[in-house]
Amino acid sequence: MEESLWWVDYVLRSNDTSHLRPLGRHQYWFQRRALDVWFFTFVILVGIKVIVVSLLKQFVYYFINLSQKLRIYASLQRVKLE
């Protein structure tokens, strides 16, 4: 309690209390809430997700086409044997 009274008295006595003011008062509202950092992280994660999904799609389409080609090739082989 005594220390808090000393600080109140110090603030009332001194004219320059700029060092006691919060630094966040000079920041934009989205910087104070770290929204720029969250947005950057969100964009990176969405970008990674898009890349992974597109690679998985290409992988699946490749194997579907491969299996269809193998089925066609096997049916042609059966026709030639008969």
C-alpha positions as CSV (number, residue, x, y, z in Angstrom):
1,M,0.0,0.0,0.0
2,E,2.8,2.4,0.9
3,E,4.5,1.8,-2.5
4,S,1.3,2.5,-4.4
5,L,0.9,5.8,-2.5
6,W,4.5,6.7,-3.3
7,W,3.8,6.1,-7.0
8,V,0.6,8.2,-6.9
9,D,2.5,11.0,-5.2
10,Y,5.3,10.7,-7.8
11,V,2.9,11.0,-10.7
12,L,1.3,14.0,-9.1
13,R,4.7,15.7,-8.4
14,S,6.4,15.1,-11.8
15,N,5.4,16.8,-15.0
16,D,6.8,14.2,-17.4
17,T,5.0,10.9,-17.0
18,S,5.3,9.8,-20.6
19,H,7.3,6.7,-19.6
20,L,4.3,5.5,-17.6
21,R,1.9,5.5,-20.5
22,P,1.3,2.3,-22.4
23,L,3.2,1.7,-25.6
24,G,0.1,0.3,-27.2
25,R,-1.5,3.7,-27.6
26,H,0.6,4.3,-30.7
27,Q,-0.4,1.0,-32.4
28,Y,-3.3,0.3,-34.6
29,W,-6.2,-1.7,-33.2
30,F,-5.4,-4.8,-35.3
31,Q,-1.7,-4.7,-34.1
32,R,-2.7,-4.5,-30.5
33,R,-4.8,-7.7,-30.9
34,A,-2.1,-9.3,-33.0
35,L,-4.6,-9.8,-35.9
36,D,-1.9,-9.2,-38.5
37,V,0.0,-12.2,-37.1
38,W,-3.1,-14.4,-36.9
39,F,-4.1,-13.4,-40.5
40,F,-0.6,-14.3,-41.8
41,T,-0.7,-17.6,-40.0
42,F,-4.2,-18.3,-41.4
43,V,-3.1,-17.5,-44.9
44,I,-0.1,-19.8,-44.7
45,L,-2.2,-22.7,-43.3
46,V,-4.8,-22.2,-46.0
47,G,-2.1,-22.2,-48.6
48,I,-0.6,-25.4,-47.3
49,K,-4.1,-27.0,-47.2
50,V,-4.7,-26.0,-50.9
51,I,-1.4,-27.5,-52.0
52,V,-1.9,-30.8,-50.1
53,V,-5.5,-31.2,-51.4
54,S,-4.5,-30.5,-55.0
55,L,-1.6,-33.0,-54.7
56,L,-3.9,-35.6,-53.2
57,K,-6.4,-35.0,-56.1
58,Q,-3.7,-35.4,-58.7
59,F,-2.5,-38.6,-57.0
60,V,-6.0,-40.1,-56.8
61,Y,-6.8,-39.2,-60.5
62,Y,-3.5,-40.7,-61.6
63,F,-4.3,-44.0,-59.9
64,I,-7.9,-44.0,-61.1
65,N,-6.7,-43.5,-64.7
66,L,-4.0,-46.1,-64.2
67,S,-6.5,-48.7,-63.0
68,Q,-8.8,-47.9,-65.9
69,K,-6.0,-48.3,-68.4
70,L,-5.0,-51.6,-66.8
71,R,-8.5,-52.9,-67.0
72,I,-8.7,-51.9,-70.7
73,Y,-5.4,-53.6,-71.3
74,A,-6.4,-56.7,-69.5
75,S,-9.7,-56.9,-71.5
76,L,-7.7,-56.5,-74.7
77,Q,-5.4,-59.3,-73.7
78,R,-8.4,-61.6,-73.1
79,V,-9.9,-60.7,-76.5
80,K,-6.6,-61.6,-78.2
81,L,-6.4,-64.9,-76.4
82,E,-9.9,-66.0,-77.5
